[in-house]
Structures are given as structure tokens and as C-alpha cells.
Amino acid sequence: MVATDWDDERAMGDLAIAGHARALLEWHGSSKFCGNCGGKTVPMEAGRRKQCTNESCKKRVYPRIDPVVIMLVIDKENDCVLLSRQSRFVPRMWSCLAGFIEPGESLEEAVRRETWEETGIEVGEVVYHSSQPWPVGPSSMPCQLMVGFYAYAKSQVLNVDKEELEDAQWHSREDVKKALGFADYKKAQRMAAAKVGQMCRGVEKGQSLSADFNIENGEVAPMFFPGPFAIANHLISSWANQDTLVNGVQTQLKFPSSSLSNL
């Protein structure tokens, strides 16, 4: 369920099981009746699917998965990336753009549409990076699949949709690397694991996300990002730590060989 660089492999496995179970429980609670005829549904195959009990229908129902694109928009010419803030974020937290895929839309089209709608930036090339299941969302969407991309900008002038985002700004590689260096990510991993565990159990204790990122030496970080438990961190950090020039030749970004999941 979570990123593969967590220290405690047993905790990773436990969280994956908990996340899978929570998603199924939420789905069972919201699929008691058939969406086709209104008849009652019953669990089948140990709860992995349900079936309508109406003899004239017998529709099979499977768990709902909501696909989401999450993208790091890159300006190659100026060596910077586009990061955004939502109003629910704690102060100084920035992350990647993201959005749900619409019916009849490809992943690449969703990346370009969401980027344009939220920031006014036109995207050209779209490159797949990795994916991550996210079964800790709201009860209405308990099983999201985050599909991560690098998206290369064809324009730079921002027109931020303030109804969707609090802000969006271009950030240089130097500033991003500096921000990544501030956070004590090992401690963040442990604290985030506990938080995700609470969410998987349906317990929200109102823990502030800012507590996940203690700052070294008491210095205040100018900005920070989601921790290593999130695909956003991997999109940002893999770009920031990739040298763009080797002997005057631009190198290609390296991509992981598998998804950020242990399921």
C-alpha cells in the first residue's frame, strides 16, 4: 500500500492488509443494493464480490476503484517544477497536481486536462513514473489508485483556479532540494505509519500533518512536501535528485522498476 522505502517491512505489510480491508468494508457498506434493479446484494467469494439476489437480474458487483492521475509538471527550459497548495494543507506544504479521470478519457488526457484546468499550463509530453493504491481517502471514495506521471510544460504563465487550489507556483530544483533536506524523513515515516494506521481503522484523531515533519536544528523550512509514504514525495524527490547535465549532455529521468506498492 505504501512506498517501498519504509524501514519496517512488517508495518508495511500490516498497513497494506488494513488498507485492503478498509476499502472492502466501505464498499460493502455502500453496495447493499443492486444499482441495476434495486434488489438486495449478498457477498460472494469471501466478500471479494457481491451479487444481486433478484432472480431476473443476478448482476455481479465488484469493488469500486477510483483512478486518479498525479503529476509533477516540469519546465525543462528553466529547470523548475510546478507545485500547488490546497486550502486544507498545513502552512508551507506543497505537493503535485492531481485529479480524477473522467469517463472516456485516457491517463495522458487526464494529466493535460487537469493541469490546464487548475493552472492554465499547457502540457506536451507525458511520461509514466509509478503508481500507488490509496485506500485511506474519504468514505465516499475509499479505494483510489494514484497513477503518477511527469508532465512537460509547453507554457509557463500561470492562471490558477482559486476554487480548486489555494496557490500554484514554479519552484527551482535548488529550492526543492533544499526543502527535501530539511525534513527528518525517518521520523516522518514512523509518525505517518501511525497516522495511516488510524485512518485504516476509521479513527481520525486530528493529528496535524506538520507534526510529521520535524525540522532539523530548529530551523524553519521554507516549504515541505508529503512524506515518503506518498507517491507525491517520490515524484518530487526523484526529479530533484536527478542531475540534468552530465558532461554537457542532458540525462533522462530514472524511473522505478515497479509501483510504490507491496500488494
Secondary structure as UniProt FT lines:
FT   TURN            4..5
FT   HELIX           9..30
FT   TURN            35..37
FT   STRAND          40..44
FT   HELIX           45..47
FT   STRAND          49..52
FT   TURN            55..57
FT   STRAND          60..61
FT   STRAND          66..75
FT   TURN            76..79
FT   STRAND          80..85
FT   TURN            87..88
FT   TURN            91..92
FT   STRAND          97..100
FT   TURN            103..104
FT   HELIX           107..119
FT   STRAND          123..134
FT   TURN            135..136
FT   TURN            139..140
FT   STRAND          144..153
FT   TURN            162..164
FT   STRAND          167..172
FT   HELIX           173..182
FT   HELIX           185..200
FT   TURN            201..202
FT   HELIX           209..212
FT   HELIX           216..218
FT   TURN            228..229
FT   HELIX           231..240
FT   STRAND          245..246
FT   TURN            247..248
FT   STRAND          249..250
//
